[in-house]
Amino acid sequence: MAGAYDDRDGTIWMDGKLVDWRAANVHILTHAMHYASSVFEGERCYNGKIFLSRKHSERLHYSASCLDFEIPYTVDQIEAAKAEVLAANDLTDAYVRAVAWRGAGEDMGVSSARNPVHLAIAVWGWGNYYGDAKLKGAKLDISKWKRPSPETIPVHAKAAGLYMICTTSKHAAEAKGCSDALFMDYRGYVAEATGANIFFVKDGEVHTPKPDCFLNGLTRQTVIGMLEDKQIKVHERHIMPEEMEGFEQCWLTGTAAEVTPVGQIGDYNFEVGAITRDISESYEKMVRS
């Protein structure tokens, strides 16, 4: 599948039924378009099985609750819908995007309590998120924006509004020849990339930022468990930017990114070392088993 995302063959599950891909549209006065009242999940299907599917559906419900709306479909119904749309598009290896949002209704202002909530699920084939970075390591810029305080926004929800600075930061990074950008948080600690969590290696031990103001990714949690199973010490802690000079290896984790090595962040360089290669290969095997 290629071309613009609004002009493709296939079907999308939308509010309980399959609709033609090109007809899966919403009204211009949809509340989410104006006020970011939208939450979503990104998932990958390997060999006909969505990795951590139910956890993604549960998190979608949690994110909606953080934005003060309720999805009108249960977790079981969302699970069934994902299976239905994958089968309808004849896909066994795919990216799965579930999105819930406040639509157009009686309210068209900040308040939207009377507006209906919608749910849609689209699936498509999607390769490596960072191209050939899995072989040579991604190059990251350092964003001028910071991840906000939990007192300013529901930072643990996978909400559309939280990605505004991700888009601008990734654009700025790409203009410099980078694949992505790294955020610091509001206190100045290392946080995450625009759509992935980050890990570092030093002296055979792994260090990763404490997710107290950003999403604790499902892939992140999975990789930490894998490292612990391999008897590799993992430190979840606050990391200062200058510490990157002493780290030897680095990688990103996320549903789209999977496990992607990092070769450079700003002026800091990293090797694609043994621990990075091992965890990347182990993850690839696990999700396809």
SULPELIN-V638205 format. One record per residue. RES is the residue in one letter. BURIAL is b if it has 16 or more other ideal C-beta (glycine too) atoms within 10 Angstrom, else e. Layout:
RES,BURIAL  RES,BURIAL
This chain:
M,e  A,e  G,e  A,e  Y,e  D,e  D,e  R,e  D,e  G,b  T,b  I,b  W,b  M,b  D,e  G,e  K,e  L,b  V,e  D,e  W,b  R,e  A,e  A,b  N,e  V,e  H,e  I,e  L,e  T,b  H,b  A,b  M,b  H,e  Y,b  A,b  S,b  S,b  V,b  F,b  E,b  G,b  E,b  R,b  C,b  Y,e  N,e  G,e  K,b  I,b  F,b  L,b  S,b  R,e  K,b  H,b  S,b  E,e  R,b  L,b  H,b  Y,e  S,b  A,b  S,e  C,b  L,b  D,e  F,b  E,e  I,b  P,e  Y,b  T,e  V,b  D,e  Q,e  I,b  E,b  A,e  A,b  K,b  A,b  E,e  V,b  L,b  A,e  A,e  N,b  D,e  L,b  T,e  D,e  A,b  Y,b  V,b  R,b  A,b  V,b  A,b  W,b  R,b  G,b  A,b  G,b  E,e  D,e  M,e  G,e  V,e  S,e  S,b  A,e  R,e  N,b  P,e  V,b  H,b  L,b  A,b  I,b  A,b  V,b  W,b  G,e  W,e  G,e  N,e  Y,b  Y,b  G,e  D,e  A,b  K,b  L,e  K,e  G,b  A,b  K,b  L,b  D,b  I,b  S,b  K,e  W,e  K,b  R,b  P,b  S,e  P,e  E,e  T,e  I,e  P,b  V,b  H,b  A,b  K,b  A,b  A,b  G,b  L,b  Y,b  M,e  I,b  C,b  T,e  T,e  S,b  K,b  H,e  A,b  A,b  E,e  A,e  K,e  G,e  C,b  S,b  D,b  A,b  L,b  F,b  M,b  D,b  Y,b  R,e  G,e  Y,b  V,b  A,b  E,b  A,b  T,b  G,b  A,b  N,b  I,b  F,b  F,b  V,b  K,e  D,e  G,e  E,e  V,b  H,b  T,b  P,b  K,b  P,b  D,b  C,b  F,b  L,b  N,e  G,b  L,b  T,b  R,b  Q,e  T,b  V,b  I,b  G,e  M,b  L,b  E,e  D,e  K,e  Q,e  I,b  K,e  V,b  H,e  E,e  R,e  H,e  I,b  M,e  P,e  E,e  E,b  M,b  E,e  G,e  F,b  E,e  Q,b  C,b  W,b  L,b  T,b  G,b  T,b  A,b  A,b  E,b  V,b  T,b  P,b  V,b  G,b  Q,b  I,b  G,e  D,e  Y,b  N,b  F,b  E,e  V,b  G,e  A,e  I,b  T,b  R,e  D,e  I,b  S,b  E,e  S,b  Y,b  E,e  K,e  M,e  V,b  R,e  S,e
